[in-house]
Amino acid sequence: MAPAFALTVDEKPSAADREALPDLLEAFNEKHWPGHQPWQEVAVFVRDAAGRVAGGLYGETYGGWLFIRYLVMPEGARRTGLGRQAVALAEGVARARGCHSAWVDTFSFQAPGFYLKQGYEEFGRLALPPVGERLFFRKAL
């Protein structure tokens, strides 16, 4: 390592420190991939009667891909079509931003069947002892 640099471990980094990394990576990417689609957040929230977030979807679009980072539905709203609608709304935003595909990862005890029903196909899996596997899905938009 160059003498002007030092490694530190921070288990609770500040928002500014966390954001420094994607900003630095984006600057590097732009040099090698000029004009590529920028990173943008997308969120579809399920709110309760008081307006509090009770579930929803959060992800990002970048370089032509939608990445679904989180999808969780309130207990009473599962198997009602609300999750399907949230995914469809996020996919619509991604299409409008010029995305060609979407991807998501989930655990074997979470929702792999849900994503298959939404037209996603598995492209990878990792062992997750002792509780199952982490599954990766993609879908052409």
C-alpha positions as CSV (number, residue, x, y, z in Angstrom):
1,M,0.0,0.0,0.0
2,A,1.2,3.5,-0.8
3,P,2.6,5.2,2.3
4,A,0.2,8.2,2.0
5,F,-2.8,5.9,2.7
6,A,-4.1,4.0,5.7
7,L,-6.8,1.4,6.1
8,T,-9.4,1.9,8.8
9,V,-12.4,-0.2,9.8
10,D,-15.6,1.6,10.7
11,E,-18.6,-0.5,11.7
12,K,-20.9,2.5,11.7
13,P,-19.7,4.8,8.9
14,S,-21.2,8.2,8.4
15,A,-23.6,8.8,5.5
16,A,-20.9,11.1,3.9
17,D,-18.2,8.4,4.2
18,R,-20.6,5.8,2.7
19,E,-21.5,8.1,-0.2
20,A,-17.9,8.8,-1.0
21,L,-17.4,5.3,-2.3
22,P,-20.1,5.2,-5.0
23,D,-19.2,8.8,-6.0
24,L,-15.5,7.7,-6.5
25,L,-16.6,4.6,-8.3
26,E,-19.0,6.6,-10.5
27,A,-16.2,9.0,-11.4
28,F,-14.0,6.1,-12.4
29,N,-16.8,4.4,-14.4
30,E,-17.6,7.6,-16.3
31,K,-14.0,7.8,-17.6
32,H,-14.3,4.3,-19.1
33,W,-18.1,4.3,-19.9
34,P,-18.9,7.9,-20.9
35,G,-22.6,8.9,-20.9
36,H,-23.8,5.7,-19.2
37,Q,-27.2,5.7,-17.5
38,P,-26.7,7.2,-14.0
39,W,-27.5,5.6,-10.7
40,Q,-31.0,6.5,-9.5
41,E,-33.1,5.3,-6.6
42,V,-36.6,3.9,-6.9
43,A,-39.0,3.3,-4.1
44,V,-42.6,2.0,-3.9
45,F,-43.9,2.3,-0.4
46,V,-46.9,0.6,1.4
47,R,-48.1,3.0,4.0
48,D,-50.5,2.4,6.9
49,A,-53.4,4.6,7.8
50,A,-51.1,7.0,9.7
51,G,-48.8,7.3,6.7
52,R,-46.0,5.3,8.2
53,V,-44.0,2.9,5.9
54,A,-45.3,-0.6,6.5
55,G,-43.6,-2.3,3.6
56,G,-42.6,-1.7,0.0
57,L,-39.8,-2.0,-2.5
58,Y,-36.5,-0.1,-2.7
59,G,-34.0,-0.4,-5.4
60,E,-31.8,1.3,-7.9
61,T,-31.5,1.7,-11.6
62,Y,-28.0,1.8,-13.1
63,G,-26.4,1.1,-16.5
64,G,-29.6,-0.3,-17.9
65,W,-30.5,-2.5,-15.0
66,L,-33.1,-2.3,-12.2
67,F,-31.8,-3.9,-8.9
68,I,-34.4,-4.7,-6.4
69,R,-32.6,-4.3,-3.1
70,Y,-35.5,-4.7,-0.6
71,L,-39.0,-6.0,-1.0
72,V,-41.2,-6.6,2.0
73,M,-44.9,-6.6,2.4
74,P,-46.9,-6.2,5.6
75,E,-48.1,-9.6,7.1
76,G,-51.7,-8.8,6.3
77,A,-51.0,-7.7,2.7
78,R,-49.1,-10.8,1.6
79,R,-50.6,-12.9,-1.2
80,T,-53.0,-10.0,-2.1
81,G,-51.2,-8.9,-5.2
82,L,-49.7,-5.8,-3.5
83,G,-46.1,-7.2,-4.0
84,R,-46.7,-7.9,-7.6
85,Q,-48.0,-4.4,-8.1
86,A,-45.0,-2.9,-6.3
87,V,-42.6,-4.9,-8.6
88,A,-44.6,-3.9,-11.7
89,L,-44.5,-0.2,-10.7
90,A,-40.7,-0.3,-10.1
91,E,-40.2,-2.2,-13.4
92,G,-42.3,0.6,-15.1
93,V,-40.0,3.3,-13.7
94,A,-37.0,1.3,-14.8
95,R,-38.4,1.0,-18.4
96,A,-39.1,4.7,-18.4
97,R,-35.4,5.2,-17.5
98,G,-34.3,3.1,-20.4
99,C,-33.5,-0.1,-18.4
100,H,-33.5,-3.4,-20.4
101,S,-33.4,-5.8,-17.4
102,A,-33.9,-6.3,-13.7
103,W,-32.3,-8.5,-11.1
104,V,-32.8,-9.4,-7.5
105,D,-31.4,-11.7,-4.9
106,T,-33.5,-13.5,-2.2
107,F,-33.0,-16.3,0.3
108,S,-34.5,-19.7,-0.2
109,F,-36.7,-19.2,2.8
110,Q,-38.0,-15.8,1.5
111,A,-39.7,-15.4,-1.9
112,P,-38.1,-17.3,-4.8
113,G,-41.5,-18.6,-5.9
114,F,-42.8,-15.0,-6.0
115,Y,-40.1,-13.9,-8.4
116,L,-40.6,-16.9,-10.6
117,K,-44.3,-16.0,-10.9
118,Q,-43.3,-12.4,-11.9
119,G,-41.3,-13.8,-14.8
120,Y,-37.8,-13.8,-13.2
121,E,-35.4,-16.6,-13.9
122,E,-32.7,-17.9,-11.6
123,F,-29.1,-17.3,-12.7
124,G,-27.1,-18.2,-9.6
125,R,-27.1,-19.4,-6.0
126,L,-24.8,-19.5,-3.0
127,A,-25.0,-21.8,0.0
128,L,-26.2,-20.0,3.1
129,P,-25.5,-22.5,5.9
130,P,-27.3,-23.5,8.0
131,V,-30.6,-22.0,6.6
132,G,-30.6,-22.5,2.9
133,E,-29.4,-20.6,-0.1
134,R,-29.1,-17.1,-1.5
135,L,-30.8,-17.1,-5.0
136,F,-30.2,-14.6,-7.8
137,F,-32.9,-13.9,-10.4
138,R,-33.1,-11.7,-13.5
139,K,-35.8,-10.6,-15.9
140,A,-35.7,-8.9,-19.3
141,L,-37.8,-5.8,-19.3
